[in-house]
Amino acid sequence: YPAAADDTIVRFAMIETAQALDNLDAILSVEGLDAIYIGPSDLSLALGCREASTPAAEPAVPFDLPLVGGGRVSLDSLRGHAVLLDFWATWCAPCLLEIPELNALQAELAPDVRILAISIDGLPDEELARWLSEHEIAYPVAQASTELASAYGADAFPFHVLLGPDGTVRERLEAGFHDRAELRALIERHFPR
């Protein structure tokens, strides 16, 4: 994969993170994706390397969403728990890389912290349930529109928002891949163990 002097190919730029996950093939095996090419000015955005935004706690946007596999989840039903919202999509390569990270974090921090993935795919419930099973996702997944993601500040995916037990937004991370150490650090900044 040749690159011009002022450009970088994500395959090489992300190899350190991908090797740590033993999952580089996941980036390149996304259906319809032959290669990923990105200029250096966009590289920090693609990898989520900008500083996190930490405004004062603000009320979270209310939601009441269908869970894949049945049931519902609402902001009110999550009160009393710290919650990491993960806005994502099945077509998003960095989202796929985060699945094992979020599975491990869920196993480590439950029941003190809950992870709620919010798919913006719009797939039929049965199709998404099959996809989740094939990818062994171990945390609850709800379905929502991109409007809810935008209301929380998402401009790309994956996008993470930490909610406090009081239903406030504690912190948003910049969009992009975050490994479990980064996500754990986010949570521990607000809820030390």
C-alpha positions as CSV (number, residue, x, y, z in Angstrom):
1,Y,0.0,0.0,0.0
2,P,2.1,2.9,-1.2
3,A,1.4,6.3,0.3
4,A,2.4,9.8,-0.6
5,A,4.7,11.6,1.8
6,D,1.9,13.6,3.3
7,D,-0.7,10.9,3.6
8,T,-1.1,7.8,5.8
9,I,-2.9,4.6,5.3
10,V,-5.0,3.6,8.3
11,R,-4.0,0.0,8.0
12,F,-0.5,1.1,9.1
13,A,-1.6,3.9,11.4
14,M,-3.9,1.6,13.4
15,I,-1.7,-1.5,13.4
16,E,-0.5,-1.0,17.0
17,T,-4.1,-0.8,18.3
18,A,-5.3,-3.6,16.0
19,Q,-2.4,-5.9,17.0
20,A,-3.2,-5.4,20.6
21,L,-6.7,-6.6,19.8
22,D,-5.6,-9.4,17.4
23,N,-8.3,-8.0,15.2
24,L,-6.7,-6.1,12.3
25,D,-8.5,-8.4,9.8
26,A,-11.8,-7.0,11.2
27,I,-11.0,-3.6,9.8
28,L,-10.2,-4.9,6.4
29,S,-13.0,-7.5,6.2
30,V,-15.9,-5.1,6.4
31,E,-18.2,-6.0,3.5
32,G,-17.4,-3.8,0.5
33,L,-14.2,-2.4,1.9
34,D,-11.0,-3.0,0.0
35,A,-8.8,-0.5,1.8
36,I,-9.0,2.4,4.1
37,Y,-7.1,5.5,3.1
38,I,-7.0,8.7,5.1
39,G,-4.9,11.9,5.1
40,P,-2.9,12.9,8.2
41,S,-5.3,15.7,9.1
42,D,-8.2,13.3,9.4
43,L,-6.2,10.6,11.2
44,S,-6.7,11.9,14.7
45,L,-10.5,12.2,14.1
46,A,-10.6,8.6,12.8
47,L,-8.8,7.3,15.8
48,G,-10.6,9.5,18.3
49,C,-7.4,11.2,19.4
50,R,-8.7,14.6,20.2
51,E,-9.3,15.8,23.7
52,A,-12.4,14.6,25.5
53,S,-15.1,17.2,26.1
54,T,-16.0,17.5,29.8
55,P,-18.8,20.1,30.3
56,A,-20.6,20.4,33.6
57,A,-23.2,17.7,34.2
58,E,-26.3,18.3,32.1
59,P,-29.5,16.5,31.9
60,A,-29.4,13.5,29.6
61,V,-31.7,13.4,26.6
62,P,-34.7,11.2,27.6
63,F,-35.3,8.0,25.6
64,D,-37.5,4.9,25.6
65,L,-36.1,2.3,23.2
66,P,-36.8,-1.2,22.1
67,L,-34.1,-3.7,23.2
68,V,-33.0,-6.3,20.6
69,G,-34.6,-9.6,21.6
70,G,-37.5,-8.0,23.4
71,G,-38.2,-5.5,26.2
72,R,-37.5,-1.8,26.4
73,V,-35.0,0.4,28.1
74,S,-35.5,4.1,29.1
75,L,-33.4,6.8,30.7
76,D,-35.7,6.5,33.8
77,S,-35.1,2.7,34.1
78,L,-31.4,3.3,34.2
79,R,-31.5,5.9,37.1
80,G,-29.5,4.8,40.0
81,H,-26.7,3.3,37.8
82,A,-23.7,4.7,36.0
83,V,-24.3,3.9,32.3
84,L,-21.9,4.0,29.3
85,L,-23.9,4.6,26.2
86,D,-22.2,3.3,23.0
87,F,-23.8,4.7,19.8
88,W,-22.7,2.4,17.0
89,A,-23.5,0.6,13.7
90,T,-22.8,-2.8,12.2
91,W,-21.2,-1.1,9.1
92,C,-18.7,0.8,11.3
93,A,-15.3,-0.9,11.4
94,P,-14.0,0.8,14.6
95,C,-17.3,-0.2,16.2
96,L,-16.6,-3.9,15.4
97,L,-13.1,-3.5,16.9
98,E,-14.7,-2.3,20.2
99,I,-16.9,-5.3,20.7
100,P,-14.3,-7.4,22.6
101,E,-13.3,-4.3,24.5
102,L,-16.9,-3.6,25.6
103,N,-17.5,-7.3,26.4
104,A,-14.5,-7.3,28.7
105,L,-15.5,-4.0,30.3
106,Q,-19.0,-5.3,30.9
107,A,-17.7,-8.4,32.6
108,E,-15.3,-6.4,34.7
109,L,-17.6,-3.6,35.9
110,A,-21.1,-5.1,36.1
111,P,-23.3,-4.6,38.0
112,D,-21.8,-1.2,39.2
113,V,-21.7,0.2,35.7
114,R,-24.0,-0.7,32.8
115,I,-23.2,-0.6,29.2
116,L,-26.0,0.1,26.7
117,A,-25.2,-0.1,23.1
118,I,-27.5,1.9,20.8
119,S,-27.6,0.7,17.2
120,I,-28.4,3.3,14.6
121,D,-28.6,0.7,11.8
122,G,-32.4,0.6,11.5
123,L,-32.2,-3.2,10.7
124,P,-35.2,-5.4,11.4
125,D,-35.0,-6.8,15.0
126,E,-34.5,-10.4,13.8
127,E,-31.6,-9.5,11.5
128,L,-29.8,-7.4,14.1
129,A,-30.4,-10.1,16.8
130,R,-28.7,-12.6,14.5
131,W,-25.8,-10.2,13.8
132,L,-25.4,-9.7,17.6
133,S,-25.3,-13.4,18.2
134,E,-22.7,-14.0,15.5
135,H,-20.5,-11.3,17.0
136,E,-21.0,-12.5,20.6
137,I,-22.1,-9.2,22.0
138,A,-22.6,-9.7,25.8
139,Y,-24.3,-6.4,26.7
140,P,-27.7,-5.1,25.9
141,V,-28.4,-3.4,22.6
142,A,-31.2,-1.1,21.8
143,Q,-32.3,0.4,18.5
144,A,-32.6,4.1,17.9
145,S,-32.5,6.7,15.1
146,T,-29.5,8.9,14.2
147,E,-31.6,11.8,15.7
148,L,-31.1,10.4,19.2
149,A,-27.4,10.0,18.5
150,S,-27.2,13.6,17.3
151,A,-29.1,14.8,20.3
152,Y,-26.3,13.4,22.5
153,G,-23.7,15.0,20.3
154,A,-22.6,12.2,18.0
155,D,-21.1,13.3,14.7
156,A,-19.4,9.9,13.9
157,F,-19.3,6.4,15.3
158,P,-18.6,4.8,17.7
159,F,-19.6,7.6,20.1
160,H,-19.6,7.2,23.9
161,V,-21.5,9.1,26.6
162,L,-21.2,8.4,30.3
163,L,-24.4,9.0,32.3
164,G,-24.5,9.4,36.0
165,P,-26.9,7.6,38.3
166,D,-28.9,10.9,38.5
167,G,-29.6,10.9,34.8
168,T,-27.0,13.5,33.8
169,V,-24.4,13.4,31.1
170,R,-21.0,13.3,32.9
171,E,-18.7,13.1,29.9
172,R,-18.7,12.5,26.1
173,L,-15.7,11.1,24.3
174,E,-14.7,12.1,20.9
175,A,-16.0,9.7,18.3
176,G,-13.7,6.9,17.4
177,F,-12.2,3.6,18.7
178,H,-11.5,3.5,22.4
179,D,-9.9,0.5,24.1
180,R,-11.1,-0.9,27.4
181,A,-8.3,1.0,29.3
182,E,-9.6,4.3,27.9
183,L,-13.2,3.5,28.6
184,R,-12.3,2.3,32.2
185,A,-10.4,5.6,32.7
186,L,-13.5,7.5,31.6
187,I,-15.6,5.7,34.1
188,E,-13.1,6.0,36.9
189,R,-12.7,9.7,36.4
190,H,-16.3,10.1,37.5
191,F,-16.9,7.0,39.6
192,P,-13.6,5.9,41.4
193,R,-13.7,2.3,42.6
